[in-house]
Amino acid sequence: MLIVYRLLINIIFFLSPFIISFRLIKGKENIYRFKEKIGFFSKKKFNEKLYWFHGASVGELKSIIPIIDKLEKKNKVKKILITSNTLSSSKIFENLKYKKIIHQFFPIDVNFITKKFLDYWKPSKVFFIDSEIWPNMILNIKKRNIPLILINGRISNKSLKRWMFLKSFSKKIFSKFDLCLSSSEESKKNLIKLNAKNVKYIGNLKFAVIDYENKRLPKKIKKIFITKNIWCASSTHKKEEILCGKIHLNLKSKIKNLLTIIIPRHVERSLEIKNDLEKLNLKVHLHMSNKKIKRDTDIYLVNTYGATKLFFSNCKIVFLGGSLVNHGGQNPLEAARLQCNILHGKYIYNFNEIYKFLSKNKISFEIKNQKEFLKYLIKLFNFGAKKVEIKKKIDLIGNKILRNSLKEIDMI
């Protein structure tokens, strides 16, 4: 199976000029740094002890900021290499004043490129985050006897079925990890089924996320927001924005001065979303626009990354996307910390245990269809969405998870 995988990944590599060119046009790649993905590194290598963390995108990198924060202060850790796949994730550490951090884009998992990457950076410890599993890189890491750790490991039942389709190959790859810290009991069981060794469930690191954003809404926007009844649809995926637009149309006849904020998961789709919503005769204002926001605006469409906290702080009702489509949901803890009431669909398998915790504390509510969605919103607006104080409880859980995670990491 390894031969087949390498053949397929090599085909992707040969097609990469076309794929990357298309992504550059779409604004999904950094024009100055895309070469990092094909083995041309933009930062100088270091001879000092280097820890390497790899996560796919924004959520994965945010989850390790508490660990990075602690390692930054340790004298034995000289440099920390962070890799990720997406443009949005590359911006996570830009505003954080860490002196030891280097960011590079993760290379295509071609055998010779992964060897080149490891020969260049020479990491002393490697940490893969969440569900990032790249066979060539993993096998080459272990050939060099470098400790390999999976942190906040997430293997849902859906993912397990895919991996078990190639059972012997999957078990070979997962057995290479020296330590697996799972994000849930479900993931722990599934990692063991995949032949992972030294699997421990400590808890989901997303409970320990550090609040590092101190931005505030511009006064001219806040002045409008104060006069509105606001709800926010965040991390939405295709089709969910249209549904939210239809919900707004139904809701505006019942709730005066209604404003719906939509923060798409992929902001590069913003113009497409704007066009779709305008076809419903909705008035749409783009966040990154020089135009003055009109008082009859229906939808405030956020077309920039890293702004969710700004808007969660100014509303009490949040719908979290990726849950009405079969994506697995998005992390609800940021909204919960900011005292928001959370609505979500049934597809939340990526965060089952977190949602159970929030549901138990009467913070999150499942909606099954458009009618129920509308019903919950009317109830929350008419009877008053409560500001639920749960931040202290989340922080207590997060601090414990962080301490235990660092203890396990130090032992490797």
C-alpha positions in Angstrom: 0.0 0.0 0.0 2.9 2.3 0.7 4.0 2.0 -3.0 0.5 3.0 -4.1 0.4 6.0 -1.7 3.8 7.2 -2.9 2.7 6.9 -6.5 -0.5 8.9 -5.8 1.4 11.6 -3.8 4.0 11.9 -6.6 1.2 12.5 -9.1 -0.1 15.3 -6.9 3.5 16.7 -6.7 3.8 16.8 -10.5 0.4 18.5 -10.7 1.3 20.9 -7.9 2.3 23.8 -10.3 -1.2 23.8 -11.7 -2.8 23.3 -8.2 -0.8 26.1 -6.6 -1.3 28.5 -9.5 -5.1 28.0 -9.2 -4.9 28.5 -5.4 -2.8 31.7 -5.9 -5.5 33.1 -8.2 -8.1 32.2 -5.5 -6.0 34.0 -2.8 -5.4 30.8 -0.9 -1.6 30.8 -1.1 1.2 33.3 -0.2 2.8 34.4 -3.4 6.2 34.8 -1.7 6.2 31.6 0.3 4.3 28.9 -1.6 7.7 27.3 -2.6 8.0 26.1 1.0 5.4 23.4 0.1 7.7 22.0 -2.5 10.9 22.0 -0.4 12.4 25.4 -0.8 12.6 26.9 2.7 12.4 30.7 3.3 14.0 30.7 6.8 17.5 29.9 7.8 18.1 26.6 9.5 19.4 26.5 13.1 21.9 24.2 14.8 20.2 24.7 18.1 17.7 22.3 19.7 14.4 22.6 17.8 10.9 21.4 18.6 8.6 21.0 15.6 4.8 21.3 15.8 2.5 20.7 12.8 -1.2 21.4 12.6 -3.5 21.7 9.6 -5.1 25.0 10.1 -6.3 27.8 12.4 -8.0 25.7 15.0 -5.1 23.2 15.5 -2.6 26.0 15.9 -4.7 28.0 18.3 -5.0 24.8 20.5 -1.2 24.6 21.0 -0.6 28.3 21.9 -0.8 27.5 25.6 1.9 24.8 25.1 4.0 27.1 23.0 3.7 29.8 25.6 5.2 27.5 28.3 8.0 26.1 26.0 9.0 29.6 25.0 10.0 30.2 28.6 12.1 27.0 28.9 15.9 27.5 28.4 16.3 24.0 27.0 14.0 24.8 24.1 16.0 27.0 21.7 13.7 27.2 18.7 10.2 26.1 17.8 9.2 25.4 14.2 5.5 25.7 13.4 4.2 24.3 10.2 0.6 24.4 8.8 -1.2 24.0 5.5 -3.3 27.0 5.1 -2.7 30.7 4.5 -5.0 31.8 7.3 -3.1 29.6 9.9 0.2 31.2 8.9 -1.1 34.5 10.4 -1.9 33.1 13.8 1.6 33.8 15.4 2.2 37.1 13.6 0.8 39.2 16.4 2.3 37.1 19.2 5.7 38.3 20.5 7.4 34.9 20.7 11.1 35.1 20.0 11.7 31.4 19.3 8.9 30.8 16.7 9.6 30.0 13.0 6.6 29.4 10.7 6.9 27.4 7.5 4.2 25.8 5.3 4.1 22.0 5.5 5.7 20.4 2.4 3.8 18.0 0.1 4.3 14.5 1.6 6.6 13.3 -1.2 9.3 11.0 0.1 12.3 13.0 -1.1 10.9 16.3 0.0 10.1 15.0 3.5 13.7 13.8 3.7 15.0 17.2 2.5 12.8 18.9 5.1 14.1 16.7 8.0 17.7 17.0 6.9 17.3 20.8 6.8 15.5 21.5 10.1 16.8 18.5 12.1 14.0 18.6 14.8 14.7 17.0 18.2 11.0 16.4 18.9 8.0 16.3 16.6 4.4 17.0 17.5 1.5 16.3 15.1 -1.7 18.0 16.2 -5.3 16.7 16.0 -5.7 14.3 13.0 -2.7 15.3 10.9 -1.2 12.0 9.6 1.3 12.1 6.7 2.8 8.6 6.1 6.1 9.6 4.3 6.9 12.2 6.8 6.1 9.9 9.8 8.2 7.0 8.4 11.2 9.3 7.7 10.9 10.8 11.2 11.1 7.4 12.8 14.1 6.3 10.6 16.0 9.1 12.3 14.8 8.0 15.8 13.2 11.3 16.5 10.5 11.2 19.2 7.1 11.6 17.6 4.0 12.7 19.6 0.4 13.1 18.6 -1.2 15.8 20.7 -4.9 16.5 21.0 -5.3 13.5 18.8 -8.7 13.3 17.2 -9.9 10.2 15.3 -13.7 10.2 15.0 -15.7 7.1 14.2 -16.1 8.4 10.7 -12.3 8.8 10.3 -11.7 5.3 11.8 -13.8 3.7 9.1 -11.7 5.3 6.4 -8.4 4.3 8.1 -9.6 0.7 8.7 -10.4 0.4 5.0 -6.5 0.1 4.7 -6.1 -1.7 8.0 -2.5 -3.0 7.8 -1.1 0.2 6.2 -2.9 2.4 8.8 -1.7 0.2 11.7 1.9 0.5 10.5 1.7 4.3 10.4 -0.1 4.8 13.7 2.3 2.4 15.5 5.2 4.9 14.8 4.0 7.4 17.4 5.8 7.3 20.7 3.0 9.0 22.6 -0.6 9.8 21.7 -2.5 12.3 23.8 -6.2 11.9 22.7 -8.7 14.8 22.8 -11.6 12.5 23.8 -12.4 9.0 25.1 -13.8 8.1 21.6 -10.5 9.1 20.0 -8.5 7.1 22.6 -10.4 3.9 21.7 -10.0 4.6 18.0 -6.3 5.2 18.2 -5.8 1.9 20.1 -7.8 0.1 17.4 -5.3 1.7 14.9 -2.4 0.1 16.8 -1.2 3.4 18.3 1.1 2.8 21.3 1.1 4.7 24.6 -2.3 6.3 24.2 -3.6 8.5 27.0 -6.7 10.6 27.4 -6.0 13.8 29.3 -8.6 16.0 27.7 -9.1 18.4 24.8 -6.4 21.2 24.7 -9.0 23.5 23.2 -10.2 24.0 26.8 -6.8 25.6 27.5 -6.8 28.1 24.6 -5.2 31.5 25.6 -7.1 34.7 24.8 -4.5 36.6 22.8 -6.7 38.9 20.7 -7.2 42.5 22.1 -8.9 44.1 19.2 -12.0 46.2 19.5 -14.7 47.1 17.1 -14.3 50.5 15.5 -16.6 53.1 17.1 -18.6 53.8 13.9 -19.5 50.1 13.7 -20.3 49.7 17.4 -22.5 52.7 17.2 -24.7 50.9 14.6 -24.6 47.6 16.5 -25.9 49.1 19.7 -29.1 50.0 17.9 -29.6 46.5 16.5 -30.8 43.1 17.6 -27.9 41.0 16.6 -27.2 37.3 16.1 -24.1 35.8 14.6 -23.6 32.8 12.3 -19.9 31.8 12.6 -17.6 29.3 10.7 -20.4 28.7 8.2 -20.0 26.4 5.2 -21.5 26.3 1.8 -25.4 26.1 1.9 -25.4 27.3 5.6 -25.1 31.0 4.6 -28.2 30.7 2.3 -30.1 29.1 5.2 -29.1 31.9 7.5 -30.2 34.4 4.9 -33.6 32.8 4.7 -33.8 32.7 8.5 -33.1 36.4 8.5 -35.9 37.1 6.0 -38.4 35.2 8.3 -37.1 36.7 11.5 -37.0 40.4 10.5 -40.8 40.5 10.4 -40.9 39.4 14.0 -37.8 41.1 15.5 -37.3 44.8 14.9 -33.9 46.3 13.9 -32.5 42.8 13.1 -28.9 42.4 12.0 -27.4 39.0 11.1 -23.6 38.7 11.2 -22.1 35.9 9.0 -18.5 34.9 9.5 -17.8 32.2 6.8 -15.2 29.4 7.6 -13.4 30.3 4.4 -13.5 34.1 3.9 -12.2 33.8 0.3 -15.8 32.7 -0.5 -17.1 36.1 0.7 -18.0 37.6 -2.8 -19.7 34.4 -3.8 -21.7 34.4 -0.5 -22.6 38.1 -1.0 -23.9 37.4 -4.5 -26.0 34.5 -3.2 -27.5 36.5 -0.4 -28.3 39.5 -2.6 -30.3 37.2 -4.9 -32.6 36.8 -1.8 -33.0 40.6 -1.9 -30.9 41.0 1.3 -28.8 44.1 1.8 -25.2 42.9 2.5 -22.3 44.9 3.9 -18.7 43.6 3.8 -16.7 44.1 6.9 -13.5 45.0 5.0 -15.2 47.8 3.0 -14.6 51.5 2.9 -18.4 52.1 2.5 -20.4 53.4 5.4 -22.7 50.7 6.9 -26.3 51.6 6.1 -29.0 51.4 8.8 -31.1 49.1 6.6 -28.3 46.5 6.3 -29.6 42.9 6.7 -26.3 40.9 6.6 -23.0 42.0 8.0 -20.6 39.7 6.2 -17.1 39.3 7.8 -14.5 38.8 5.1 -11.4 38.7 7.2 -9.7 36.1 9.4 -9.2 36.4 13.2 -12.2 38.6 13.9 -14.6 36.2 15.6 -13.9 37.5 19.1 -14.9 41.0 18.1 -18.3 39.9 17.0 -19.0 37.3 19.7 -18.3 40.0 22.3 -21.1 42.1 20.8 -23.9 39.5 20.6 -25.4 36.9 22.9 -26.6 34.4 20.2 -24.2 32.4 18.0 -24.9 29.7 15.5 -21.8 27.6 14.8 -21.5 26.3 11.3 -20.2 23.1 9.9 -22.9 21.4 11.9 -25.9 21.5 9.5 -23.8 20.1 6.8 -21.8 16.8 7.3 -18.5 18.5 8.3 -18.3 17.6 12.0 -18.9 21.1 13.6 -16.6 23.8 14.9 -15.1 24.5 18.3 -17.7 26.2 20.5 -15.5 27.1 23.4 -14.6 30.7 22.3 -18.2 31.6 22.0 -18.9 30.0 25.4 -16.1 31.9 27.1 -17.7 35.1 25.8 -21.0 34.2 27.4 -22.9 33.5 24.2 -25.9 31.1 23.8 -24.9 28.6 21.1 -27.0 27.0 18.4 -25.7 24.1 16.3 -26.9 21.3 14.0 -26.6 17.6 14.5 -23.2 17.1 12.8 -20.8 17.9 15.8 -18.9 14.6 15.9 -15.5 16.5 15.9 -16.4 18.1 19.3 -18.9 15.6 20.8 -17.5 15.8 24.4 -17.2 19.6 24.4 -20.8 20.0 23.2 -22.0 17.5 25.9 -20.3 19.6 28.5 -21.9 22.8 27.1 -25.3 21.2 26.7 -25.2 20.0 30.3 -24.5 23.6 31.4 -27.5 24.8 29.2 -25.3 26.9 26.9 -25.6 25.0 23.6 -28.8 23.8 21.9 -29.2 21.5 18.9 -31.4 22.6 16.0 -32.7 20.0 13.5 -34.2 22.1 10.7 -35.0 25.6 9.5 -38.3 25.7 11.5 -36.6 24.8 14.7 -33.8 27.2 14.0 -36.3 30.1 13.7 -38.2 29.0 16.8 -35.0 29.0 19.0 -34.0 32.5 17.7 -37.4 34.0 18.4 -37.4 32.5 21.9 -33.9 33.8 22.6 -34.7 37.3 21.3 -38.1 37.6 22.9 -37.3 36.2 26.3 -33.7 37.5 26.5 -30.6 35.5 25.8 -28.8 35.0 29.1 -25.2 35.8 29.5 -24.0 32.5 30.9 -20.9 32.7 33.0 -18.8 29.6 32.3 -15.4 31.0 31.6 -14.0 30.0 35.1 -15.2 26.4 34.7 -13.6 26.2 31.3 -10.4 27.7 32.5 -10.1 25.3 35.4 -10.6 22.3 33.1 -8.1 23.8 30.6 -5.4 24.5 33.2 -5.5 20.8 34.4 -5.3 19.5 30.8 -2.4 21.8 30.0 -0.4 20.8 33.1 -0.9 17.1 32.4 -0.1 17.5 28.7 3.2 19.2 29.5 4.1 16.6 32.1 3.6 13.8 29.4 5.6 15.8 26.8 8.5 16.3 29.2 8.7 12.6 29.9 9.4 11.8 26.2 
